[in-house]
């Protein structure tokens, strides 16, 4: 049965929050604020937060900077995952992924379907890993951020969650870069 194993120790994770928007600033960024509130409420650390324009190069540059930052374990982005001409967040994420976590987008849309029906097909939420950092791109609404955190990420970023979680895999995310033993 899936759930929290109270015999295991909670391990806080360092999470950066990226808002992709041409119109928001920190004062009006309700989605980013929702993520920070949930991250810190769960006992994790919101170590970075910024807003970048809907520009593939700018998003990709910020992702690469945080992937290279040893203090960032996870990046949660909100915004730019739709289908309009300015929505380029998934393309920026795809450009940096080493491995895509396809189940994240699939599960997010299944959860979203329960609330907004077939409108969920407009979401291109995505997840992956690069440089030992988990990357997740969420839609830009506070509700979508709550759904992704409450229903998926809260569990997968908790080392106590059973039968398995993403935190316990962190030490192995870069094993492909290690030289084989002689």
PAMARPA-823622 format. One record per residue: residue number from 0; y, z, x of N, C-alpha, C in turn; chain. Coordinates in steps of 0.1 Angstrom, whole numbers, plus 2048, in hexadecimal, padded with zeros to 3 digits. Layout:
BEGIN
{num:NUM; ny:Y; nz:Z; nx:X; cay:Y; caz:Z; cax:X; cy:Y; cz:Z; cx:X; cadena:A};
...
***
This chain:
BEGIN
{num:0; ny:7F4; nz:800; nx:808; cay:800; caz:800; cax:800; cy:80C; cz:800; cx:809; cadena:A};
{num:1; ny:816; nz:7F8; nx:805; cay:822; caz:7F7; cax:80D; cy:82B; cz:803; cx:80A; cadena:A};
{num:2; ny:832; nz:808; nx:815; cay:83B; caz:813; cax:813; cy:83E; cz:81A; cx:820; cadena:A};
{num:3; ny:846; nz:824; nx:81F; cay:84A; caz:82C; cax:82B; cy:840; cz:836; cx:82F; cadena:A};
{num:4; ny:83C; nz:836; nx:83C; cay:833; caz:840; cax:841; cy:83B; cz:84B; cx:847; cadena:A};
{num:5; ny:83C; nz:856; nx:840; cay:844; caz:861; cax:845; cy:83F; cz:868; cx:851; cadena:A};
{num:6; ny:833; nz:865; nx:856; cay:82E; caz:86A; cax:862; cy:834; cz:863; cx:86F; cadena:A};
{num:7; ny:83A; nz:858; nx:86C; cay:840; caz:850; cax:877; cy:84F; cz:853; cx:879; cadena:A};
{num:8; ny:854; nz:851; nx:885; cay:862; caz:854; cax:888; cy:86B; cz:848; cx:884; cadena:A};
{num:9; ny:876; nz:84B; nx:87E; cay:880; caz:841; cax:87B; cy:887; cz:83D; cx:888; cadena:A};
{num:10; ny:889; nz:830; nx:88A; cay:88F; caz:82B; cax:896; cy:89C; cz:823; cx:892; cadena:A};
{num:11; ny:8A8; nz:828; nx:894; cay:8B4; caz:820; cax:890; cy:8B5; cz:813; cx:898; cadena:A};
{num:12; ny:8BA; nz:809; nx:891; cay:8BB; caz:7FC; cax:896; cy:8CA; cz:7F9; cx:897; cadena:A};
{num:13; ny:8CE; nz:7F1; nx:8A1; cay:8DC; caz:7ED; cax:8A3; cy:8DE; cz:7E0; cx:89C; cadena:A};
{num:14; ny:8E7; nz:7DF; nx:892; cay:8E9; caz:7D3; cax:88A; cy:8F8; cz:7CF; cx:88B; cadena:A};
{num:15; ny:8F9; nz:7C2; nx:88D; cay:907; caz:7BB; cax:88C; cy:908; cz:7B4; cx:87F; cadena:A};
{num:16; ny:914; nz:7B5; nx:879; cay:916; caz:7AE; cax:86C; cy:921; cz:7A3; cx:86E; cadena:A};
{num:17; ny:91D; nz:797; nx:86A; cay:925; caz:78B; cax:86C; cy:928; cz:786; cx:85E; cadena:A};
{num:18; ny:935; nz:785; nx:85B; cay:939; caz:77F; cax:84E; cy:93E; cz:771; cx:851; cadena:A};
{num:19; ny:939; nz:767; nx:84A; cay:93D; caz:759; cax:84C; cy:946; cz:756; cx:840; cadena:A};
{num:20; ny:953; nz:753; nx:842; cay:95C; caz:751; cax:838; cy:969; cz:74B; cx:83D; cadena:A};
{num:21; ny:96F; nz:742; nx:835; cay:97C; caz:73C; cax:838; cy:987; cz:744; cx:832; cadena:A};
{num:22; ny:983; nz:74D; nx:829; cay:98E; caz:754; cax:821; cy:98E; cz:763; cx:822; cadena:A};
{num:23; ny:983; nz:769; nx:827; cay:982; caz:778; cax:827; cy:988; cz:77E; cx:834; cadena:A};
{num:24; ny:98D; nz:78A; nx:833; cay:990; caz:792; cax:83F; cy:988; cz:79F; cx:83D; cadena:A};
{num:25; ny:989; nz:7A9; nx:846; cay:982; caz:7B5; cax:845; cy:985; cz:7BD; cx:839; cadena:A};
{num:26; ny:991; nz:7BC; nx:834; cay:995; caz:7C4; cax:828; cy:98F; cz:7BE; cx:81C; cadena:A};
{num:27; ny:98D; nz:7B1; nx:81B; cay:987; caz:7AB; cax:80F; cy:979; cz:7A7; cx:810; cadena:A};
{num:28; ny:972; nz:7AB; nx:81B; cay:964; caz:7A7; cax:81E; cy:95B; cz:7B1; cx:817; cadena:A};
{num:29; ny:959; nz:7AF; nx:80A; cay:950; caz:7B9; cax:803; cy:941; cz:7B7; cx:807; cadena:A};
{num:30; ny:93D; nz:7AB; nx:80A; cay:92F; caz:7A9; cax:80E; cy:92C; cz:7B0; cx:81C; cadena:A};
{num:31; ny:935; nz:7AE; nx:825; cay:933; caz:7B5; cax:832; cy:933; cz:7C4; cx:831; cadena:A};
{num:32; ny:93C; nz:7C9; nx:829; cay:93D; caz:7D7; cax:826; cy:931; cz:7DC; cx:820; cadena:A};
{num:33; ny:92B; nz:7D5; nx:816; cay:91F; caz:7D9; cax:810; cy:914; cz:7DA; cx:81A; cadena:A};
{num:34; ny:913; nz:7D1; nx:823; cay:908; caz:7D1; cax:82D; cy:90A; cz:7DD; cx:837; cadena:A};
{num:35; ny:916; nz:7DF; nx:83B; cay:919; caz:7EB; cax:844; cy:916; cz:7F8; cx:83D; cadena:A};
{num:36; ny:919; nz:7F9; nx:831; cay:916; caz:805; cax:829; cy:907; cz:808; cx:828; cadena:A};
{num:37; ny:900; nz:7FD; nx:826; cay:8F1; caz:7FF; cax:824; cy:8EB; cz:801; cx:832; cadena:A};
{num:38; ny:8EF; nz:7FA; nx:83C; cay:8EA; caz:7FC; cax:84A; cy:8EC; cz:80B; cx:84E; cadena:A};
{num:39; ny:8F8; nz:810; nx:84D; cay:8FB; caz:81E; cax:851; cy:8F4; cz:828; cx:848; cadena:A};
{num:40; ny:8F4; nz:825; nx:83B; cay:8ED; caz:82E; cax:831; cy:8DE; cz:82F; cx:834; cadena:A};
{num:41; ny:8D8; nz:825; nx:83A; cay:8CA; caz:825; cax:83D; cy:8C7; cz:82C; cx:84B; cadena:A};
{num:42; ny:8D2; nz:830; nx:852; cay:8D0; caz:836; cax:85F; cy:8D1; cz:82D; cx:86B; cadena:A};
{num:43; ny:8D4; nz:820; nx:869; cay:8D5; caz:817; cax:874; cy:8E4; cz:817; cx:879; cadena:A};
{num:44; ny:8E7; nz:80F; nx:883; cay:8F4; caz:80E; cax:889; cy:8FA; cz:800; cx:887; cadena:A};
{num:45; ny:906; nz:800; nx:880; cay:90D; caz:7F3; cax:87F; cy:916; cz:7F3; cx:88B; cadena:A};
{num:46; ny:911; nz:7EB; nx:895; cay:917; caz:7EB; cax:8A3; cy:922; cz:7E1; cx:8A5; cadena:A};
{num:47; ny:922; nz:7D6; nx:89D; cay:92C; caz:7CC; cax:89E; cy:92E; cz:7C6; cx:890; cadena:A};
{num:48; ny:93B; nz:7C2; nx:88E; cay:93E; caz:7BB; cax:881; cy:94A; cz:7B2; cx:883; cadena:A};
{num:49; ny:948; nz:7A5; nx:87F; cay:953; caz:79C; cax:880; cy:952; cz:791; cx:875; cadena:A};
{num:50; ny:95D; nz:789; nx:874; cay:95D; caz:77E; cax:86A; cy:960; cz:772; cx:872; cadena:A};
{num:51; ny:959; nz:767; nx:86F; cay:95B; caz:75A; cax:875; cy:95D; cz:750; cx:86A; cadena:A};
{num:52; ny:964; nz:745; nx:86D; cay:966; caz:73A; cax:863; cy:959; cz:733; cx:861; cadena:A};
{num:53; ny:959; nz:72B; nx:856; cay:94D; caz:723; cax:852; cy:94D; cz:717; cx:85C; cadena:A};
{num:54; ny:949; nz:719; nx:868; cay:949; caz:70F; cax:873; cy:93C; cz:711; cx:87B; cadena:A};
{num:55; ny:934; nz:707; nx:87B; cay:926; caz:708; cax:882; cy:928; cz:70D; cx:890; cadena:A};
{num:56; ny:931; nz:707; nx:898; cay:932; caz:70B; cax:8A6; cy:937; cz:71A; cx:8A7; cadena:A};
{num:57; ny:940; nz:71E; nx:89F; cay:945; caz:72C; cax:89F; cy:93A; cz:736; cx:89C; cadena:A};
{num:58; ny:932; nz:732; nx:892; cay:927; caz:73B; cax:88D; cy:91D; cz:73C; cx:899; cadena:A};
{num:59; ny:919; nz:730; nx:89E; cay:90F; caz:730; cax:8A8; cy:914; cz:738; cx:8B5; cadena:A};
{num:60; ny:920; nz:736; nx:8B8; cay:926; caz:73D; cax:8C4; cy:925; cz:74D; cx:8C2; cadena:A};
{num:61; ny:928; nz:751; nx:8B6; cay:927; caz:760; cax:8B3; cy:919; cz:764; cx:8B3; cadena:A};
{num:62; ny:910; nz:75C; nx:8AE; cay:902; caz:760; cax:8AE; cy:8FD; cz:761; cx:8BD; cadena:A};
{num:63; ny:900; nz:757; nx:8C5; cay:8FC; caz:757; cax:8D3; cy:901; cz:763; cx:8DA; cadena:A};
{num:64; ny:90E; nz:767; nx:8D7; cay:914; caz:773; cax:8DE; cy:90C; cz:77F; cx:8DA; cadena:A};
{num:65; ny:909; nz:781; nx:8CD; cay:902; caz:78D; cax:8C9; cy:8F3; cz:78D; cx:8CE; cadena:A};
{num:66; ny:8ED; nz:781; nx:8CE; cay:8DF; caz:780; cax:8D3; cy:8DF; cz:785; cx:8E2; cadena:A};
{num:67; ny:8E9; nz:782; nx:8EA; cay:8EA; caz:786; cax:8F8; cy:8EE; cz:794; cx:8FA; cadena:A};
{num:68; ny:8F3; nz:79B; nx:8EF; cay:8F8; caz:7A8; cax:8F0; cy:8ED; cz:7B2; cx:8EF; cadena:A};
{num:69; ny:8EA; nz:7BA; nx:8F9; cay:8DE; caz:7C3; cax:8F9; cy:8DF; cz:7CE; cx:8EE; cadena:A};
{num:70; ny:8EB; nz:7D0; nx:8E9; cay:8ED; caz:7DB; cax:8DF; cy:8EB; cz:7D6; cx:8D1; cadena:A};
{num:71; ny:8E8; nz:7C9; nx:8CF; cay:8E5; caz:7C3; cax:8C2; cy:8D7; cz:7C0; cx:8C0; cadena:A};
{num:72; ny:8D0; nz:7C6; nx:8B7; cay:8C2; caz:7C4; cax:8B4; cy:8C0; cz:7B9; cx:8A9; cadena:A};
{num:73; ny:8CA; nz:7BA; nx:89F; cay:8C9; caz:7B2; cax:893; cy:8D7; cz:7AD; cx:88F; cadena:A};
{num:74; ny:8D8; nz:7A0; nx:88B; cay:8E4; caz:79B; cax:885; cy:8E2; cz:798; cx:876; cadena:A};
{num:75; ny:8EB; nz:79D; nx:86E; cay:8EA; caz:79A; cax:860; cy:8F7; cz:792; cx:85D; cadena:A};
{num:76; ny:8F6; nz:786; nx:858; cay:902; caz:77E; cax:855; cy:902; cz:77C; cx:846; cadena:A};
{num:77; ny:90E; nz:77C; nx:841; cay:910; caz:779; cax:832; cy:91A; cz:76E; cx:830; cadena:A};
{num:78; ny:916; nz:765; nx:828; cay:91F; caz:759; cax:825; cy:91B; cz:74C; cx:82B; cadena:A};
{num:79; ny:91F; nz:741; nx:825; cay:91C; caz:734; cax:82A; cy:90E; cz:72F; cx:829; cadena:A};
{num:80; ny:906; nz:735; nx:820; cay:8F8; caz:731; cax:81E; cy:8F6; cz:728; cx:812; cadena:A};
{num:81; ny:901; nz:723; nx:80C; cay:8FF; caz:71B; cax:800; cy:8FD; cz:70C; cx:804; cadena:A};
{num:82; ny:901; nz:703; nx:7FA; cay:8FE; caz:6F5; cax:7FC; cy:90B; cz:6ED; cx:7FD; cadena:A};
{num:83; ny:917; nz:6F3; nx:7FD; cay:923; caz:6EC; cax:7FD; cy:926; cz:6E7; cx:80C; cadena:A};
{num:84; ny:92F; nz:6DE; nx:80D; cay:932; caz:6D8; cax:81A; cy:936; cz:6E2; cx:825; cadena:A};
{num:85; ny:93C; nz:6ED; nx:821; cay:941; caz:6F7; cax:82B; cy:935; cz:701; cx:82F; cadena:A};
{num:86; ny:92A; nz:701; nx:827; cay:920; caz:70A; cax:82A; cy:917; cz:706; cx:835; cadena:A};
{num:87; ny:919; nz:70C; nx:841; cay:912; caz:707; cax:84D; cy:90A; cz:713; cx:854; cadena:A};
{num:88; ny:90A; nz:71E; nx:84E; cay:904; caz:72A; cax:855; cy:8F5; cz:727; cx:858; cadena:A};
{num:89; ny:8ED; nz:722; nx:84F; cay:8DF; caz:71F; cax:852; cy:8DD; cz:716; cx:85E; cadena:A};
{num:90; ny:8E6; nz:70C; nx:85F; cay:8E5; caz:702; cax:86A; cy:8E8; cz:709; cx:877; cadena:A};
{num:91; ny:8F2; nz:712; nx:877; cay:8F5; caz:71A; cax:883; cy:8E9; cz:723; cx:887; cadena:A};
{num:92; ny:8E3; nz:729; nx:87E; cay:8D8; caz:732; cax:880; cy:8CC; cz:729; cx:886; cadena:A};
{num:93; ny:8C9; nz:71E; nx:880; cay:8BE; caz:716; cax:884; cy:8C1; cz:711; cx:893; cadena:A};
{num:94; ny:8CD; nz:70F; nx:897; cay:8D0; caz:70B; cax:8A4; cy:8CD; cz:715; cx:8AF; cadena:A};
{num:95; ny:8CC; nz:722; nx:8AB; cay:8C9; caz:72C; cax:8B5; cy:8BB; cz:733; cx:8B4; cadena:A};
{num:96; ny:8B5; nz:731; nx:8A9; cay:8A7; caz:737; cax:8A7; cy:89D; cz:732; cx:8B2; cadena:A};
{num:97; ny:896; nz:73C; nx:8B6; cay:889; caz:739; cax:8BE; cy:87E; cz:738; cx:8B4; cadena:A};
{num:98; ny:87E; nz:740; nx:8AA; cay:874; caz:740; cax:89F; cy:87B; cz:743; cx:892; cadena:A};
{num:99; ny:877; nz:73C; nx:888; cay:87D; caz:73E; cax:87B; cy:873; cz:748; cx:873; cadena:A};
{num:100; ny:878; nz:751; nx:86C; cay:871; caz:75A; cax:863; cy:872; cz:754; cx:855; cadena:A};
{num:101; ny:86A; nz:74A; nx:852; cay:86B; caz:743; cax:845; cy:869; cz:74C; cx:839; cadena:A};
{num:102; ny:860; nz:756; nx:83B; cay:85E; caz:75F; cax:82F; cy:86A; cz:766; cx:82B; cadena:A};
{num:103; ny:874; nz:768; nx:833; cay:880; caz:76F; cax:82F; cy:887; cz:768; cx:824; cadena:A};
{num:104; ny:88A; nz:75B; nx:827; cay:891; caz:753; cax:81D; cy:889; cz:751; cx:810; cadena:A};
{num:105; ny:87C; nz:74F; nx:812; cay:873; caz:74E; cax:806; cy:874; cz:75A; cx:7FD; cadena:A};
{num:106; ny:872; nz:766; nx:804; cay:872; caz:773; cax:7FC; cy:880; cz:776; cx:7F6; cadena:A};
{num:107; ny:88A; nz:773; nx:7FE; cay:898; caz:775; cax:7F8; cy:89A; cz:76D; cx:7EB; cadena:A};
{num:108; ny:896; nz:760; nx:7EC; cay:898; caz:758; cax:7E0; cy:88F; cz:75C; cx:7D4; cadena:A};
{num:109; ny:883; nz:762; nx:7D7; cay:87A; caz:767; cax:7CD; cy:881; cz:773; cx:7C6; cadena:A};
{num:110; ny:886; nz:77C; nx:7CE; cay:88D; caz:788; cax:7C9; cy:89A; cz:784; cx:7C1; cadena:A};
{num:111; ny:8A1; nz:77A; nx:7C7; cay:8AD; caz:775; cax:7C0; cy:8AA; cz:76F; cx:7B3; cadena:A};
{num:112; ny:89F; nz:767; nx:7B2; cay:89B; caz:761; cax:7A6; cy:899; cz:76B; cx:79A; cadena:A};
{num:113; ny:895; nz:777; nx:79D; cay:893; caz:781; cax:793; cy:8A0; cz:785; cx:78D; cadena:A};
{num:114; ny:8AB; nz:782; nx:794; cay:8B9; caz:787; cax:78F; cy:8C1; cz:77B; cx:78A; cadena:A};
{num:115; ny:8C0; nz:76F; nx:791; cay:8C9; caz:764; cax:78E; cy:8C2; cz:758; cx:78A; cadena:A};
{num:116; ny:8B5; nz:759; nx:789; cay:8AD; caz:74D; cax:784; cy:8AE; cz:742; cx:78E; cadena:A};
{num:117; ny:8AD; nz:736; nx:789; cay:8AC; caz:72A; cax:791; cy:8B9; cz:727; cx:79A; cadena:A};
{num:118; ny:8C4; nz:72E; nx:798; cay:8CF; caz:72D; cax:7A0; cy:8CC; cz:731; cx:7AF; cadena:A};
{num:119; ny:8C1; nz:738; nx:7B1; cay:8BD; caz:73C; cax:7BE; cy:8BA; cz:730; cx:7C7; cadena:A};
{num:120; ny:8B8; nz:725; nx:7C2; cay:8B5; caz:719; cax:7CA; cy:8C1; cz:715; cx:7D3; cadena:A};
{num:121; ny:8CD; nz:71A; nx:7CF; cay:8D9; caz:717; cax:7D6; cy:8DB; cz:71F; cx:7E3; cadena:A};
{num:122; ny:8D2; nz:729; nx:7E5; cay:8D3; caz:732; cax:7F1; cy:8CA; cz:72C; cx:7FC; cadena:A};
{num:123; ny:8D0; nz:72B; nx:808; cay:8C8; caz:727; cax:813; cy:8C7; cz:733; cx:81D; cadena:A};
{num:124; ny:8C5; nz:73F; nx:817; cay:8C3; caz:74B; cax:820; cy:8B8; cz:748; cx:82A; cadena:A};
{num:125; ny:8BA; nz:74D; nx:836; cay:8B0; caz:74A; cax:840; cy:8AF; cz:756; cx:84A; cadena:A};
{num:126; ny:8A4; nz:757; nx:851; cay:8A2; caz:761; cax:85B; cy:89A; cz:75B; cx:867; cadena:A};
{num:127; ny:89C; nz:762; nx:872; cay:895; caz:75E; cax:87E; cy:898; cz:767; cx:88A; cadena:A};
{num:128; ny:893; nz:763; nx:895; cay:895; caz:76B; cax:8A1; cy:899; cz:763; cx:8AD; cadena:A};
{num:129; ny:8A1; nz:768; nx:8B6; cay:8A5; caz:761; cax:8C2; cy:8A9; cz:76C; cx:8CC; cadena:A};
{num:130; ny:8A4; nz:76A; nx:8D9; cay:8A8; caz:773; cax:8E3; cy:8A5; cz:782; cx:8E1; cadena:A};
{num:131; ny:89A; nz:784; nx:8D9; cay:897; caz:792; cax:8D5; cy:89F; cz:798; cx:8CA; cadena:A};
{num:132; ny:8A8; nz:790; nx:8C4; cay:8B1; caz:795; cax:8B9; cy:8AC; cz:78E; cx:8AC; cadena:A};
{num:133; ny:8AB; nz:797; nx:8A2; cay:8A9; caz:791; cax:894; cy:8B6; cz:78C; cx:88E; cadena:A};
{num:134; ny:8B5; nz:781; nx:887; cay:8C0; caz:77B; cax:881; cy:8BD; cz:778; cx:872; cadena:A};
{num:135; ny:8C6; nz:77C; nx:869; cay:8C5; caz:77A; cax:85B; cy:8D2; cz:775; cx:855; cadena:A};
{num:136; ny:8D1; nz:76A; nx:84E; cay:8DD; caz:764; cax:847; cy:8DB; cz:766; cx:838; cadena:A};
{num:137; ny:8E5; nz:76D; nx:832; cay:8E4; caz:771; cax:824; cy:8F0; cz:769; cx:81D; cadena:A};
{num:138; ny:8EE; nz:767; nx:810; cay:8F9; caz:762; cax:808; cy:906; cz:76B; cx:809; cadena:A};
{num:139; ny:911; nz:766; nx:805; cay:91E; caz:76E; cax:806; cy:921; cz:777; cx:7FB; cadena:A};
{num:140; ny:919; nz:77A; nx:7F2; cay:91D; caz:783; cax:7E7; cy:917; cz:791; cx:7EA; cadena:A};
{num:141; ny:91F; nz:79C; nx:7E6; cay:91A; caz:7A9; cax:7E8; cy:90C; cz:7AB; cx:7E1; cadena:A};
{num:142; ny:90A; nz:7A5; nx:7D6; cay:8FD; caz:7A7; cax:7CF; cy:8F2; cz:7A1; cx:7D7; cadena:A};
{num:143; ny:8F4; nz:796; nx:7DD; cay:8E9; caz:790; cax:7E5; cy:8E7; cz:798; cx:7F2; cadena:A};
{num:144; ny:8F1; nz:79E; nx:7F7; cay:8F0; caz:7A7; cax:803; cy:8E8; cz:7B3; cx:7FF; cadena:A};
{num:145; ny:8EB; nz:7B9; nx:7F4; cay:8E3; caz:7C4; cax:7EF; cy:8D5; cz:7C1; cx:7ED; cadena:A};
{num:146; ny:8D2; nz:7B6; nx:7E7; cay:8C4; caz:7B2; cax:7E4; cy:8BD; cz:7B0; cx:7F1; cadena:A};
{num:147; ny:8C3; nz:7A9; nx:7FB; cay:8BC; caz:7A6; cax:808; cy:8B9; cz:7B3; cx:80F; cadena:A};
{num:148; ny:8C3; nz:7BC; nx:80F; cay:8C1; caz:7C9; cax:816; cy:8B7; cz:7D2; cx:80F; cadena:A};
{num:149; ny:8BA; nz:7D4; nx:802; cay:8B2; caz:7DE; cax:7FA; cy:8A4; cz:7DA; cx:7F9; cadena:A};
{num:150; ny:8A1; nz:7CD; nx:7F7; cay:894; caz:7C8; cax:7F4; cy:88C; cz:7C3; cx:800; cadena:A};
{num:151; ny:892; nz:7C0; nx:80B; cay:88B; caz:7BA; cax:816; cy:88F; cz:7C2; cx:823; cadena:A};
{num:152; ny:89B; nz:7C1; nx:827; cay:89F; caz:7C5; cax:835; cy:89E; cz:7D4; cx:837; cadena:A};
{num:153; ny:8A1; nz:7DC; nx:82D; cay:8A0; caz:7EA; cax:82D; cy:892; cz:7EE; cx:832; cadena:A};
{num:154; ny:888; nz:7E7; nx:82C; cay:87A; caz:7EB; cax:82F; cy:876; cz:7E5; cx:83D; cadena:A};
{num:155; ny:879; nz:7D8; nx:83F; cay:875; caz:7D2; cax:84C; cy:87C; cz:7D7; cx:858; cadena:A};
{num:156; ny:888; nz:7DD; nx:856; cay:88F; caz:7E3; cax:862; cy:88D; cz:7F2; cx:863; cadena:A};
{num:157; ny:882; nz:7F7; nx:85C; cay:87E; caz:805; cax:85D; cy:871; cz:806; cx:864; cadena:A};
{num:158; ny:870; nz:80C; nx:870; cay:864; caz:80D; cax:877; cy:859; cz:815; cx:870; cadena:A};
{num:159; ny:85D; nz:81C; nx:866; cay:853; caz:824; cax:85E; cy:84C; cz:81C; cx:853; cadena:A};
{num:160; ny:851; nz:810; nx:851; cay:84C; caz:808; cax:845; cy:83E; cz:803; cx:849; cadena:A};
{num:161; ny:835; nz:804; nx:840; cay:827; caz:800; cax:841; cy:824; cz:7F6; cx:836; cadena:A};
{num:162; ny:81C; nz:7EC; nx:839; cay:812; caz:7EB; cax:844; cy:818; cz:7E6; cx:851; cadena:A};
{num:163; ny:824; nz:7DF; nx:851; cay:82A; caz:7DB; cax:85D; cy:839; cz:7D9; cx:85B; cadena:A};
{num:164; ny:840; nz:7D7; nx:866; cay:84E; caz:7D6; cax:865; cy:853; cz:7CE; cx:871; cadena:A};
{num:165; ny:860; nz:7C9; nx:871; cay:865; caz:7C2; cax:87C; cy:869; cz:7CA; cx:888; cadena:A};
{num:166; ny:86C; nz:7D7; nx:886; cay:870; caz:7E0; cax:891; cy:865; cz:7E2; cx:89B; cadena:A};
{num:167; ny:859; nz:7E3; nx:896; cay:84E; caz:7E6; cax:89F; cy:84B; cz:7D9; cx:8A8; cadena:A};
{num:168; ny:850; nz:7CE; nx:8A4; cay:84E; caz:7C1; cax:8AB; cy:859; cz:7BF; cx:8B6; cadena:A};
{num:169; ny:864; nz:7C7; nx:8B5; cay:86F; caz:7C5; cax:8BE; cy:86B; cz:7C4; cx:8CD; cadena:A};
{num:170; ny:863; nz:7CE; nx:8D2; cay:85F; caz:7CD; cax:8E0; cy:858; cz:7C0; cx:8E4; cadena:A};
{num:171; ny:852; nz:7B9; nx:8DB; cay:84A; caz:7AD; cax:8DE; cy:852; cz:7A0; cx:8DB; cadena:A};
{num:172; ny:85E; nz:7A0; nx:8D7; cay:865; caz:794; cax:8D3; cy:868; cz:78B; cx:8DF; cadena:A};
{num:173; ny:868; nz:790; nx:8EB; cay:86B; caz:788; cax:8F6; cy:860; cz:787; cx:900; cadena:A};
{num:174; ny:854; nz:78A; nx:8FB; cay:848; caz:78A; cax:904; cy:845; cz:77C; cx:909; cadena:A};
{num:175; ny:84A; nz:771; nx:903; cay:848; caz:764; cax:907; cy:850; cz:760; cx:914; cadena:A};
{num:176; ny:85A; nz:769; nx:917; cay:862; caz:767; cax:922; cy:85C; cz:76D; cx:92F; cadena:A};
{num:177; ny:853; nz:776; nx:92D; cay:84D; caz:77D; cax:939; cy:843; cz:775; cx:940; cadena:A};
{num:178; ny:843; nz:776; nx:94D; cay:83A; caz:76E; cax:955; cy:82B; cz:773; cx:952; cadena:A};
{num:179; ny:822; nz:76A; nx:952; cay:814; caz:76F; cax:950; cy:80F; cz:777; cx:95C; cadena:A};
{num:180; ny:807; nz:781; nx:959; cay:801; caz:78A; cax:963; cy:7F8; cz:782; cx:96C; cadena:A};
{num:181; ny:7F8; nz:785; nx:979; cay:7F0; caz:77E; cax:983; cy:7E2; cz:783; cx:983; cadena:A};
***
